[in-house]
Every structure is written in structure tokens, then in C-alpha cells.
Amino acid sequence: MSLIDQVIRPDIRAMSAYAVAHSDGFLKLDAMENPYPLPEKLKAALAKRLSEVALNRYPVPSYTGLKTRIRQKMGVPDGYDVILGNGSDELISLIALACAKKDEPAKIVTPVPGFVMYALSAQFAGMEFIGIPLKPDFRLDIEAMLSAIEKHRPTVVYLSQPHNPTGTLFDEKEVTSIIGAMSGKGIVISDEAYQPFAEASFMSKLPEYPNLVVMRTVSKLGLAGIRLGYMSAIPELLAEFDKVRPPYNVNVLTEATAEFAMDHIDVFNHQAAIIRSEREKLAVALDKLPGIEVFPSRANFLLIRVPKAGEVFEKLLARKVLIKNMGKMHTLLQNCLRITVSSPEENKIFLDQFSACIQ
Ligand SMILES: Cc1ncc(COP(=O)(O)O)c(C=O)c1O
């Protein structure tokens, strides 16, 4: 038996690592990043602020200054706190870690196709993952969701709002009925990674639903590189999740940068507004192309269905345009491509290249 066979558990050995596409020199439209850098004036002010950070000290694990700003700027209800993660990816792992049980596996229910980290976190922590297919138009199959909740009694339901990879914003009444069905039994996570582009949120509804957790990230807002996610819920629940959080999980440079960003949130909100309007323009332009189906999106990306999507994807790659080929992820996504909405200039390059590739 090899060392690896002896040491690493079989399900990990059997899987492949999370693949990130090589993107040097590409027009990068695969990861839902904000295309805009910080304005020069803010860059200089941030550089000064970062130069004053005490790199020799551990972060202060209460992160009071940053949490206060997030509460104020992100509409966290009075009396509610947040906990921070190294990206919301880490928060997703922490939830699984806190909820997994040894004797009888706790369950996660979520619509599929969905964000891959929900399934991975379940696998790593030893939770059972139950994916409920969306309808072919990518709305929730609410009957199937409610009967899965009834049948499986999950501990956690994930709803990404808007949904990745489809961009759908699920119907508010249906989401509310899921929260109701989980009441007294388990928690519902409203994963609002794309909230800046949806202008819809369950954050203000936290006081109505003790079993609701609202999760956000600064990644899509323009700060994917600093890795910061946060989530809010009733204090009793947050206190439990906080026990599995490594005490210094958010580093001092991220902390200082995020505080700075919260102090200049108007700049990021303005960028999000441009991206929202670009999304509508790009959707209209793609819709005019022959044979292309564009799905409605409330996020900073568009999901489209294209005849021979695999070939189109490869042709775009050859032209140094990187988008995401979703076809292999799930049968519902056959011939689907996902494109991050970018600046007017980059969207134009994409449209020109894409039009040439579907000829
Ligand atoms: C629905 C959803 N949740 C969470 C994340 C992770 O965000 P973060 O960059 O904060 O880890 C993503 C990233 O793409 C996402 O699509």
C-alpha cells in the first residue's frame, strides 16, 4: 500500500482538485469578477492605509471595526451581527463542519445545477448532499423542494439568490415557503453572492425568520482578490458557527482593505450599477444573434444556450476569450455557456468574437 493510500481517505483520492482555467493573456470572462480596478486616487489612499497595518501582529479576532462597517453599509438589521470568512467559500465549509453529525449524517438540500462548494463542503464534512433539479427554465421546482424537505428532513437548505450558474432570482414567495417548511427543523442559507446585481435581499427579513442565514461576499463587488465573505443570522446561531471558525481566518491586509472599501462603498455600488446596465445591453445583443437563447439574469453573468456550445467555446479559447462551458455540469445545462458581464469595451470584444465563432 502506498503512503498516499495509507494516509488519504478514499473519497478524496478518487476526486480531482478544483480546476481553475489558465487565463494569462485571455479576455477573462469566466469567474464573475468585476472588471474595474480601484480608481487611482483610492489606490493611493489604500496603499497608505495598508502601509500602516501591523503585519507583525495577529489580527484581533473580534474584527470590530470591519464588522461595524459591514453592519452599517450592508443593511444588517439592528441587533444582528456578522461573522467573517476567508471568502464565503470558507463560511460554507464552516457551516458543514458545525452541522455534520457523527452517527446519522446531517443532510443538505439545494437546487441543482448549483454552486459546487455546497456539494464539496457536504462531502468533506461527511454530510449527505441531496440535489433537487431546477425546472428546465431554471425556476425552482418548488413542489420537489418541499417534498424533499418533508422526506429528507435536511439540516441545511442552500438557495443562492441569484442562482449560480443560471442567474435566476428565485420567486420570493417560494423562498419564503421553503424557509417556513424548514422552520423548527433546520436552517436556510440565502447565499447572496450576486446581491449587488440583483438589488434584492433577504437581509432585512432576518428578524422574521430565526432559521434564516444571509451570506454575502465582497468578491463580485470588485474585491475577489482579498477573500472576504460574511454572514448574519440570530446571535445564538452565529455564536455556534463562530466556534468552528479559525480565530485569525481573515488576515490584517484583507481586514484593512475591506474597511477601506466599506468607507468608499459608493464607488463599488456605482460600478455594480454600470455592470447591471451592461448586462441588459449584452443580453439584448446576444438575443438578436441567430439560434442563441439568453436566460434572464439578475447576476453579473449571463447563461446562454448555443447550438454546438462545446465547439463555440473552443473557438473562443483559440481567440483568447475565456468563458465557462457549462454543458458537462448537468443535463439541464446542455449546450449552455456562462459569460461574465464586463465593461462596455470588453463586452464589445466578446460580442465581436462570439459572433464570429457562431458563423
Ligand atoms: C453562489 C456563490 N456563493 C459563494 C461563492 C464564493 O464566493 P467567495 O469568493 O466569497 O468565496 C460563489 C463564487 O462564485 C458563488 O457563486
The ligand as an SDF file (V2000), in Angstrom:
LIG
                    3D

 16 16  0  0  0  0  0  0  0  0999 V2000
  -23.3380   31.3280   -5.2340 C   0  0  0  0  0  0  0  0  0  0  0  0
  -21.9470   31.5700   -4.7600 C   0  0  0  0  0  0  0  0  0  0  0  0
  -21.6830   31.5760   -3.4530 N   0  0  0  0  0  0  0  0  0  0  0  0
  -20.4530   31.7720   -2.9800 C   0  0  0  0  0  0  0  0  0  0  0  0
  -19.3800   31.9850   -3.8260 C   0  0  0  0  0  0  0  0  0  0  0  0
  -17.9990   32.1200   -3.2510 C   0  0  0  0  0  0  0  0  0  0  0  0
  -17.6310   33.4020   -3.0860 O   0  0  0  0  0  0  0  0  0  0  0  0
  -16.2600   33.8080   -2.3930 P   0  0  0  0  0  0  0  0  0  0  0  0
  -15.4280   34.4080   -3.4700 O   0  0  0  0  0  0  0  0  0  0  0  0
  -16.6430   34.7870   -1.3400 O   0  0  0  0  0  0  0  0  0  0  0  0
  -15.6530   32.5830   -1.7920 O   0  0  0  0  0  0  0  0  0  0  0  0
  -19.5960   31.9920   -5.2030 C   0  0  0  0  0  0  0  0  0  0  0  0
  -18.4640   32.1990   -6.1290 C   0  0  0  0  0  0  0  0  0  0  0  0
  -18.5330   32.1360   -7.3090 O   0  0  0  0  0  0  0  0  0  0  0  0
  -20.9110   31.7690   -5.6880 C   0  0  0  0  0  0  0  0  0  0  0  0
  -21.1720   31.7280   -6.9930 O   0  0  0  0  0  0  0  0  0  0  0  0
  1  2  1  0
  2  3  1  0
  2 15  2  0
  3  4  2  0
  4  5  1  0
  5  6  1  0
  5 12  2  0
  6  7  1  0
  7  8  1  0
  8  9  2  0
  8 10  1  0
  8 11  1  0
 12 13  1  0
 12 15  1  0
 13 14  2  0
 15 16  1  0
M  END
$$$$
